């Protein structure tokens, strides 16, 4: 791609961003869906998680990585309409409860906010049994960097409906809070939901905000 060193801050319109992204694809020989399929197969990309790792890794061309990240950030600037306009622990607890309470398996979600407290993204982070071996701080941090977030609300559901935090819940929350602070990212609250109800770690004084 023949242009000066590219900076994300120079992009001012959606149309301009799409133009940069299109040119980055063209530079990789991607002109249609068949070319895209060949590209994905060549780089062994079969999931969005693998694609994310690819664009963050050393083998992705810089122009493609930067434009893809910028495109994702721009998409996530559109706040999902179902999220509460004014964030409060009660409104977020009710939102998470509505979304996750009646699942038959456990899911772990994050809502990312910027320095002003504005929601920049919501993300399903993990699926399965919630314990310290499953919830990786590096995944939460990676998405925070991608979204430009400064804080994150996390939530997981208890299919049993019992909202009492387990020892694993407590230890994982403490570990996440300490680890995220090291990279200037704040864990703002942890919700447990089930059977239409929610429990907030902050409201129960189980998470200290500094």
Secondary structure, 3 states (H helix, E strand, C coil): CCCCCCCHHHCCCHHHHHHHHHHHHHHCCCCCHHHHHHHHHHCCCCCHHHHHHHHHCCCCCHHHHHHHHHHHHHHHCCCCCCCCCCCCHHHHHHHHHHHHCCCCCCEEEEEEECCCCCEEEEEEEEECCCCCCCCCHHHHHHHHHHHCCCEEEEEEECCCCCCCCCHHHHHHHHHHHHHHHHCCCEEEEEEEEECCEEEECCCCCCCCCC
